[in-house]
């Protein structure tokens, strides 16, 4: 939900860290201008619920609209582990 909000209404939620997130908009398009938005995606490379094709689409769509996008893909499936938390902490510290 947070990722969709940032993609559709970046002024309402300009930064999102999304764990195991997939493309959230279905057929809808993100806002035309995402400059100023910061999106961090943390995913497993074998996540059947959030396949890498969705992660790649999110990165491509957001970056092409000016968002600062960071994607970290770790070995494993759907879920959250210490590597994800470390990457999230690092992203927060840099902004």
ZAKEPA-219640 format. One record per residue (C-alpha): residue number from 1; residue in one letter; x, y, z. Coordinates in Angstrom, 3 decimals. Each point is the difference from the previous one (the first is absolute). Layout:
N
+-----+------+----------+----------+----------+
| seq | type |     east |    north |       up |
+-----+------+----------+----------+----------+
| NUM |    A |        X |        Y |        Z |
...
+-----+------+----------+----------+----------+
//
This chain:
95
+-----+------+----------+----------+----------+
| seq | type |     east |    north |       up |
+-----+------+----------+----------+----------+
|   1 |    X |    0.000 |    0.000 |    0.000 |
|   2 |    X |    2.817 |    2.428 |    0.831 |
|   3 |    X |    1.736 |   -0.636 |   -3.317 |
|   4 |    X |   -3.223 |    0.637 |   -1.924 |
|   5 |    X |   -0.544 |    3.227 |    1.926 |
|   6 |    X |    3.493 |    1.263 |   -0.819 |
|   7 |    X |   -0.411 |   -0.907 |   -3.675 |
|   8 |    X |   -3.420 |    1.659 |   -0.287 |
|   9 |    X |    0.260 |    2.857 |    2.521 |
|  10 |    X |    3.677 |    0.733 |    0.656 |
|  11 |    X |   -0.702 |    3.208 |    1.901 |
|  12 |    X |   -2.105 |   -1.955 |    2.510 |
|  13 |    X |    2.694 |   -2.627 |    0.636 |
|  14 |    X |    3.312 |    1.024 |   -1.578 |
|  15 |    X |    2.071 |   -2.906 |    1.332 |
|  16 |    X |   -0.726 |   -3.711 |    0.206 |
|  17 |    X |    1.994 |   -3.043 |    0.984 |
|  18 |    X |   -1.830 |   -2.996 |   -1.444 |
|  19 |    X |    0.777 |   -3.514 |    1.204 |
|  20 |    X |   -0.881 |   -2.845 |   -2.407 |
|  21 |    X |   -2.080 |    2.391 |   -2.084 |
|  22 |    X |   -1.322 |   -0.600 |   -3.465 |
|  23 |    X |   -1.360 |    2.418 |   -2.626 |
|  24 |    X |   -2.986 |    1.435 |    1.893 |
|  25 |    X |   -1.903 |    1.916 |   -2.653 |
|  26 |    X |   -1.370 |   -2.653 |   -2.325 |
|  27 |    X |   -0.795 |    1.803 |   -3.265 |
|  28 |    X |    0.216 |    3.497 |    1.499 |
|  29 |    X |    2.886 |    2.349 |   -0.714 |
|  30 |    X |    2.029 |    1.709 |    2.719 |
|  31 |    X |   -0.035 |    3.767 |    0.406 |
|  32 |    X |    1.767 |    1.735 |   -2.882 |
|  33 |    X |    2.499 |    1.746 |    2.295 |
|  34 |    X |    1.605 |   -2.043 |    2.763 |
|  35 |    X |    2.988 |    2.294 |    0.459 |
|  36 |    X |    0.640 |    0.326 |    3.709 |
|  37 |    X |   -1.432 |   -3.451 |    0.718 |
|  38 |    X |    2.339 |   -2.562 |    1.587 |
|  39 |    X |   -0.873 |   -3.657 |   -0.466 |
|  40 |    X |    1.932 |   -2.932 |    1.405 |
|  41 |    X |   -0.923 |   -3.531 |   -1.080 |
|  42 |    X |    1.253 |   -3.013 |    1.964 |
|  43 |    X |   -0.794 |   -3.345 |   -1.588 |
|  44 |    X |    1.009 |   -3.631 |   -0.219 |
|  45 |    X |    1.103 |   -1.373 |   -3.358 |
|  46 |    X |   -2.286 |   -3.038 |    0.316 |
|  47 |    X |   -3.133 |    1.756 |    1.257 |
|  48 |    X |   -3.021 |   -1.496 |   -1.754 |
|  49 |    X |   -2.289 |    2.656 |    1.529 |
|  50 |    X |    2.140 |    2.922 |   -1.188 |
|  51 |    X |    1.863 |   -1.187 |   -3.104 |
|  52 |    X |    3.060 |    1.892 |   -1.174 |
|  53 |    X |   -1.816 |    1.087 |   -3.158 |
|  54 |    X |   -2.281 |    2.082 |    2.267 |
|  55 |    X |    2.962 |    1.413 |    1.895 |
|  56 |    X |    1.702 |    0.938 |   -3.266 |
|  57 |    X |   -3.175 |    1.665 |   -1.269 |
|  58 |    X |   -0.305 |    2.039 |    3.181 |
|  59 |    X |    3.622 |    1.155 |   -0.287 |
|  60 |    X |   -0.394 |    0.843 |   -3.691 |
|  61 |    X |   -3.326 |    1.853 |    0.343 |
|  62 |    X |    1.017 |    1.982 |    3.088 |
|  63 |    X |    3.490 |    0.911 |   -1.234 |
|  64 |    X |   -1.323 |    1.125 |   -3.394 |
|  65 |    X |   -2.224 |    2.470 |    1.848 |
|  66 |    X |    2.858 |    1.412 |    2.073 |
|  67 |    X |   -0.183 |   -2.013 |    3.230 |
|  68 |    X |    3.116 |   -0.894 |    1.963 |
|  69 |    X |   -0.368 |   -3.791 |   -0.104 |
|  70 |    X |    2.157 |   -2.571 |    1.741 |
|  71 |    X |   -0.554 |   -3.735 |   -0.430 |
|  72 |    X |    1.677 |   -2.718 |    2.049 |
|  73 |    X |   -0.558 |   -3.620 |   -1.002 |
|  74 |    X |    1.208 |   -2.740 |    2.337 |
|  75 |    X |   -0.033 |   -3.759 |   -0.390 |
|  76 |    X |   -3.248 |   -1.482 |    1.265 |
|  77 |    X |   -3.730 |    0.243 |   -0.212 |
|  78 |    X |   -2.811 |    2.120 |    1.384 |
|  79 |    X |    0.726 |    1.425 |    3.396 |
|  80 |    X |    2.346 |    2.161 |    1.945 |
|  81 |    X |    3.420 |   -0.740 |    1.415 |
|  82 |    X |    2.951 |    1.767 |    1.608 |
|  83 |    X |    1.437 |    1.016 |   -3.392 |
|  84 |    X |   -3.215 |    1.833 |   -0.810 |
|  85 |    X |    0.080 |    1.819 |    3.325 |
|  86 |    X |    3.656 |    0.938 |   -0.501 |
|  87 |    X |   -0.755 |    1.383 |   -3.475 |
|  88 |    X |   -2.997 |    1.941 |    1.338 |
|  89 |    X |    2.082 |    1.509 |    2.809 |
|  90 |    X |    2.719 |    0.990 |   -2.467 |
|  91 |    X |   -2.528 |    1.693 |   -2.284 |
|  92 |    X |   -1.537 |    1.916 |    2.891 |
|  93 |    X |    3.419 |    1.183 |    1.167 |
|  94 |    X |    0.857 |    1.393 |   -3.434 |
|  95 |    X |   -3.090 |    2.210 |   -0.115 |
+-----+------+----------+----------+----------+
//
